[in-house]
Amino acid sequence: MFILYLLIFIFGAIVGSFLNVVIYRLPKNESIVYPPSHCTKCKSELKTYDLVPIFSYILLKGRCRYCCNKISIRYPIVELITGLIYLILFIYFGISIKSLSYAFLTSLLIVITFIDIEHKVIPNKIILTGLIAGAIFRVLMFNYGVWDYIVGFFLGGGVLLLISLLSGGGMGGGDIKLMALIGLFIGWKLTISTLFIAVLLGAVGGITLIVLKIKTRKDYIPFGPYISAACIISILYGYDLLNLYIKLIRG
């Protein structure tokens, strides 16, 4: 079993290496296929042994083999996070179409999180890719039902759209589309859980950043990362949290 867990983690880390390419190139409107992986500073093409997830960064001490410029810590972080999330999804859901759909969704969320943090935008290409994939998964997972996920789509996007309208544009269009996408993947119940957790995480995170003077009240704080984290928490613990909440309100 340990070997299987290790293989799942390695596979996730390899996917994370590809996600790093998407995170770097997509905001620049560059192809994610060509040219091959290269140093962003000296443009030297990287060899296979330079691209081993996590370990290459450690062995190279965080510097390019060819020009010695620093490599962003984001690269091993994304690889590690992706590997761990894939492993956790496998432990929770086994090898199934559901775990595959969640793995695809969380991969998109990782890309969205790091792009939103750096560039303060959620690319429409990622949203469109997710919507197409979500529709395909809904067909493949027809036995799970359809209406729960259609309702989740409109509920997720609709709630944030309403907040945006009431607040005079206080909610970004990318966040609205992201919640609609999430609803299509996880259904309306977990969408409710995601919304509540995202608001809580956003409030705590925003206050923390202001207290630490990393941000001011006037600064824009990306909400996409909080939505993404809330979605992953909901996938793993959403139903438990909803059941706990229902018990609490019933006394």
N, C-alpha and C positions, 0 to 999 in steps of 0.2 A: 504493500500500500504506500509506503514511503516513496518508492521509486515512481509510482504513479503521481503522487502529489508533486514530486520534484519535476517531473515532465510537464505537468500542467503549469507549474510556476514558470518554468523555462519558456514554454510556449507563450505565456502571457507576457514575459519580459521581451521576447522577440517581437510580439505585436506592439509592445510599448516603444520599441526602437523605431518601428514604422510610424507610430503616432507622433514621435518626435519630428520626423520629416514633415508630416502634415502640419504640425503646430508651427514649424519654422517657415514653411514655404507657402502655405495657403494664404496668409494675410498679404504676402508679397505677390500673389497671383502667379506663382511659379509652378511648374509641373512637379507633381509628387513622384513622378516616375523617372524623368530625365532632367538633368544629368545624374549620374550615380552619386552616392553619398560622398561628400567632400568637406574639407575644412572650410568653415564660413569666413575665415580670415585669409589664409594663403591659397585657398581653392584647390589644394592638393587632393587628388582622389584617394579615398580611404580604402585600405586593404581589408580583407575579411577579418584578420586578427585585430584590426582596429575597431571592429564593430560588434564585438562580443558584449551583449548587454551587461551593464553594471561593472563587470570585471575589467573590461578595457579601460574604463574611466579610472578605476582604482590603480591598475598597473601603470597607466600613463600619468598617474598623479594629477589628473585633471587638466592635462595640457596636451596640445596637439603634438604628435610624434615628429612632425615636419617643420613647424615654425615655432613651437613651444608656447604659443598663445593659450590663454586659459580657455577651457571648455566649460560651457554653462553647466552648473550643478543640476539644472532642469533635466538633462538627459538621463542620468541614472535615477533621478527621483521618479520620472515618468515610467521608466522601465520597471522599477521596484513596485510602484503603486499598481501598475497594470498586472504584473505577475501575481501580486498578493490578492487583488480583486478577482482575477480569474480562478485562483486557488480556492478562495472563499466561496465563490459561486458554485464551483464543482462540489465542494464539501456540502453545501446546502441543497443543491438541486441535482447533483449527479451529472452524467453526460446525457443531456436531454435537449429537446428543442427549446424548452423554456430557458435553460441555462445558456444556450447559444444566443437566444434573443436578448437576454440580460447582458451577456458578454459584449454583444454588438452595441447595445445602448450605452453601457458604461464606458466603452471605448470612445464613443462620440462625446460623452460627458467629460472625459479626461481632456480631449482635444479642445472642447468648448471652454473648459475651466482655464486652461493655461493661455489660450488666445484672448479670452475676456480679461484676464488679469493684466496681460501685457499691452493689448491693443484696445481694450474697452469696447469690443465689438463681438457679436456672435454671428459668424459668417452664414449667409443664406445657403451656401453650398452644403454645409454640414446639416442644416435643418432639412433641406430638400432630400439629401441622401437618407437621413433618418426617417422621413415620412414615407419614402419609397420602400425602404427596408421594413418599416413598421407594418405597412400594408401587406407586404409579402409574408411576414411572420404571422399576421392575423389569418391569412389564408391557410398557411401550414399548421396553425394552431386553432383551427376552426372548432375543434372539440372543446376548447376553453371558453367558447362563446364569442360573440362579436359586439353586442350592444354595450356591454360593460366598458369596452375599450373605445367605442365611438363616443359614448358619454364622457369618458375620461378625456378624450381629445378636446371636446367642446368645453368641458368643465375647467380643465387646466388652463387653456387659452382664454376662456371667457372670464374667469375670475380676475386674472391679471389685466385683461383688457378693461374690465369695469373699474379696477383700481386706477388704471392709467387715466381713464376718462374723468373719474371723480377727483383725481389729484392734479388734473391739468397737465398730464404727460409725465408724471413722476415715475412711471414704469416704462422701461425701454421696450421697443418693438421686438428686439431679439429675445428678451426674457419671456414675452407673451408667446412667441412661436416655440420657444424651448419647452414651456410648460404644456403646450398643446401636443408637441411631439412626445413628451414623457407620458402624458395621459393615454396616447395611442398604444404605448408599449406596456403600461402597467395597470390600466383600468382605473375606474373612477374612485374606488375605495382607497387605493394606495396613492392616488392623486391628491385626495384630501389630506392624507397623512403627509405627503411631500410638501404641500402648501403650508401647513402648520409648522412643520420642522424648518422649512426654509425661512419663514418669517422670524422664527426664534433664533436660528443661527445668524441670520442677517442682522438682527438687533444686537445680539451679543458681540458679533464680529465688528460691526460698525462702531459700537461704543468703545470696544477695546482699542481699535485703531485710533480713535479720537483721543482717548485717555493717554495712550502711548505717544501721542502727537505724530503718528505716522500719517494721519489724514486730519483734515479740518472739517468742520460742519459743512463748508461750501464745496468740498471736494466730491467728485463723483466716485462712488464705491460700487464696483461691479457686483451685480446680484446673481449672475450666472453661476459662479462657483458655489454659492450657498444653495441654489436650487439643485445643482448637480450632487452635492454632498447629501442633501436632504433626500434626493431620489434614491441614492445608494443605501442610505439608512432605512428608507421605507421598503425597499426590495427585501432587505434582510429581516427587519423587525417591525414593519408597518402594521401588519395584522395584530401582532402582540400589543403594540402601542394603542391601536384603535380599541381593542378589547379591554385594555386597562382603563382607557378613558371612559368607555361605556359603563364599566363597573363603578368607577368613581362617581359619575353623575347620577347613577342609580342609588348611590349611598351604600 
